[in-house]
Amino acid sequence: MVYVPYIGFMTRGPDKQFDPEIALNKAMQLFWAKGYAATGLKELLETMEIGRKSLYDTFGNKRALYIKALDRYSQTVVSEIYRQLNNPDRPALENVRAVMHEVAEIHSKPMSPGCLLGVSMAQFRTDDAEMAGVLRKHMERVEHAYHKAFTKAQAEGDLKPTTNVRNLARLFMSAHQGMTLIGRVMETHEVPRGIADGALAVLDAA
């Protein structure tokens, strides 16, 4: 699946022997569900099952932990998007269509988790240069995944040689992100599915 709202965790040992990877996954899930501002330090410590000293010694402060959680999200969720878009076993445009339809279906369901990157972009101030750079880096990975797929589709003859595949990748990145966010508040599946169908219709003329 493209978006996985739950990642299983192993049972850890005592606090001093905790697994940082497991703790980080738990923090990522909590930030994903509640956002940065609404996630308190006490709740983080309880969810991660570690003490305050372990948190600061291993991850730094809450903001540093959040940036690490974004990195983990990119390593897991965004990497899976990249893998599906660039599946070598079928034509590139089939990969694009499959991903767009899957994203639409996942985010048509109640309690859609949305996208941690999108939620983050909406939460932080526009003059926060550090966070903007972090989020831009991860969004560029999504754009690159679509760009690589469209470049392959062009080589396969499924897109015109004159098609600007960079602009096409940015369009699909935006539509993809839009579905994940709008799915958090819409009560009907028609909107995310309509976004996917509208974006995919562009390919017929490309």
C-alpha positions in Angstrom: 0.0 0.0 0.0 1.1 3.5 -0.6 0.1 4.9 2.8 0.4 2.7 5.8 -1.2 4.2 8.9 0.3 1.6 11.2 3.8 0.1 11.5 4.3 -2.9 13.8 6.7 -2.6 16.7 8.8 -5.1 18.6 8.7 -5.4 22.3 11.6 -3.4 23.8 13.6 -4.1 26.9 14.2 -1.7 29.8 14.5 2.0 29.1 18.3 2.0 29.1 18.2 -0.7 26.4 15.4 0.7 24.3 15.7 0.4 20.5 15.9 3.9 19.0 14.4 2.7 15.7 11.3 1.4 17.4 11.0 4.5 19.5 11.3 6.7 16.5 8.6 4.7 14.6 6.3 5.3 17.5 7.0 9.0 17.6 6.4 9.2 13.8 3.0 7.5 14.2 2.0 9.9 17.0 3.1 13.0 15.1 1.3 11.7 12.0 -1.9 11.2 13.9 -1.9 14.5 16.0 0.5 16.9 14.3 3.5 18.7 15.8 1.8 21.3 17.9 -0.8 19.0 19.5 1.7 16.4 20.5 3.0 17.0 24.0 6.3 15.9 25.5 4.6 13.8 28.1 2.6 12.0 25.5 5.7 11.4 23.4 7.6 9.9 26.3 4.6 7.6 27.2 4.2 6.5 23.5 7.9 5.9 22.9 8.2 4.2 26.4 11.4 6.1 27.2 12.5 8.6 29.8 13.1 12.3 29.3 16.9 11.8 29.5 16.8 9.1 26.9 14.8 11.3 24.6 17.2 14.2 24.8 20.3 12.0 24.7 19.2 10.1 21.7 17.0 12.4 19.6 17.5 15.9 21.0 14.5 18.1 21.7 11.0 17.8 20.3 11.7 19.7 17.1 14.8 17.5 16.4 12.8 14.4 17.0 10.1 15.7 14.6 12.7 16.2 11.9 13.9 12.7 12.5 10.3 11.4 12.3 10.0 13.1 8.9 13.1 11.4 7.7 11.7 8.1 8.8 8.4 8.8 7.0 10.4 9.5 3.9 12.4 6.3 4.3 9.3 4.2 4.6 6.2 5.8 3.0 7.9 7.9 0.3 10.3 5.1 -0.5 7.3 2.8 -1.1 5.7 5.4 -3.4 9.0 5.5 -5.3 9.1 1.7 -5.6 5.6 1.4 -6.9 5.9 4.2 -9.4 9.1 2.6 -10.8 8.1 -1.0 -10.8 10.1 -2.5 -13.7 7.6 -5.3 -14.3 5.0 -3.1 -16.1 4.8 0.0 -18.3 5.5 3.3 -16.5 2.1 4.8 -17.1 0.4 1.7 -15.6 2.5 2.3 -12.5 1.3 5.9 -12.3 -2.3 5.0 -12.8 -2.1 2.2 -10.1 -0.5 4.6 -7.6 -3.0 7.4 -8.2 -6.0 5.0 -7.9 -4.6 3.4 -4.7 -4.0 6.8 -3.1 -7.5 7.9 -4.0 -9.0 4.7 -2.5 -7.0 4.8 0.7 -7.9 8.5 1.3 -11.5 7.9 0.5 -12.0 5.9 3.6 -13.0 7.3 7.0 -10.2 8.3 9.3 -7.7 8.8 6.5 -4.3 9.4 8.0 -3.4 11.9 5.4 0.3 12.6 4.7 2.7 13.6 7.4 4.6 15.9 4.9 1.4 17.7 4.0 0.2 18.1 7.5 3.6 19.5 8.4 3.6 22.0 5.5 0.4 23.4 6.9 1.6 23.6 10.5 4.9 25.5 10.3 5.4 29.2 9.7 6.4 30.2 6.2 9.5 32.0 7.6 10.8 28.8 9.2 13.6 28.3 6.8 15.0 25.1 8.4 11.7 23.3 8.4 10.9 24.5 4.8 14.2 23.0 3.7 13.5 19.7 5.4 10.0 19.4 3.9 11.1 20.6 0.5 13.8 17.8 0.4 11.2 15.2 1.1 8.6 16.5 -1.4 11.3 16.6 -4.0 11.7 12.9 -3.6 8.0 12.5 -4.4 8.4 14.7 -7.5 11.5 12.8 -8.5 9.6 9.5 -8.3 7.0 10.8 -10.7 9.6 12.4 -12.9 11.5 9.1 -13.3 8.2 7.3 -14.2 7.2 9.9 -16.8 10.7 9.9 -18.3 10.5 6.1 -18.7 7.0 6.5 -20.2 8.4 8.9 -22.7 11.1 6.5 -23.6 8.5 3.7 -24.0 6.6 5.9 -26.4 3.6 6.4 -24.2 4.2 10.2 -23.9 4.9 12.6 -26.7 8.6 13.6 -27.1 7.5 17.2 -26.6 5.8 16.6 -23.3 7.5 18.4 -20.4 7.8 15.5 -18.0 9.1 17.8 -15.2 6.0 19.8 -15.2 3.9 16.7 -15.4 5.7 15.3 -12.4 5.0 18.4 -10.4 1.3 18.3 -11.4 1.0 14.7 -10.2 2.9 15.4 -7.0 0.4 18.2 -6.3 -2.6 16.0 -7.1 -1.2 13.2 -5.0 -0.6 15.5 -2.0 -4.1 17.1 -2.5 -5.8 13.7 -2.2 -4.0 12.8 1.0 -5.0 16.0 2.6 -8.5 16.4 1.4 -9.2 12.8 2.4 -8.9 13.9 6.0 -12.0 16.0 5.9 -14.2 14.8 3.1 -17.1 12.5 3.8 -17.4 11.2 0.3 -15.1 9.2 -1.8 -16.0 11.2 -4.9 -13.5 14.0 -4.3 -10.2 12.1 -4.1 -11.3 9.8 -6.8 -12.3 12.8 -9.0 -8.8 14.3 -8.4 -7.2 11.1 -9.5 -9.3 10.8 -12.6 -8.8 14.4 -13.5 -5.0 14.1 -13.2 -4.9 10.9 -15.2 -7.1 12.4 -18.0 -4.2 14.8 -18.7 -2.1 11.8 -19.7 -4.4 11.2 -22.7 -3.3 14.4 -24.2 0.3 14.2 -23.1 
